[in-house]
Amino acid sequence: MPVMAVSTFERFFRLAASLDVDKNDIKRYTDFVNQKIYDLLLMGVATASANDRDIVQPWDLPITKGLQENIHAFRKLDIDTGLEDVLERLAAWPPLELALADETAVRLPEIAGGISVCLAEAFTIVDPNVKNPQTVQWERVFRLFKLLL
């Protein structure tokens, strides 16, 4: 099941960055967001372990200033995206070495929303004229994120 329904997914990208995406982009979007959340959780595990804790707290996640600003931007969009499904997808990810604090788990949908806003805006940076991202733009944006997150 995709993170967002098709119409919500399309509306989100229109509101976040004036982009037209279609249902064929949902899988790559969903895979991307899930992988980035998992990457953040892995780093959170490393931080908690380095601090001799057995639970990943919200402050263990490497949330940058830019991501935090985009989490706030996501909240302002005031759109029901269904990103709460992120929590359900935790069961499908490889198990983490440490447990997540409840406060950490509760923040994951908003973090996913912030990552989604970052992703949408990245398209307009990679190609300022893009209106309907194609495979080449998706690949460029993914490569950019791989360098940064």
KAWOWO-V319683 format. One record per helix or strand of 3 or more residues. SS is the DSSP state (@ for helix, = for strand). FROM is the first residue (numbers start at 1). LEN is the number of residues. If there is no record, write none. Layout:
ss=SS from=FROM len=LEN
ss=SS from=FROM len=LEN
This chain:
ss=@ from=6 len=12
ss=@ from=23 len=28
ss=@ from=58 len=3
ss=@ from=65 len=13
ss=@ from=85 len=8
ss=@ from=102 len=25
ss=@ from=135 len=14
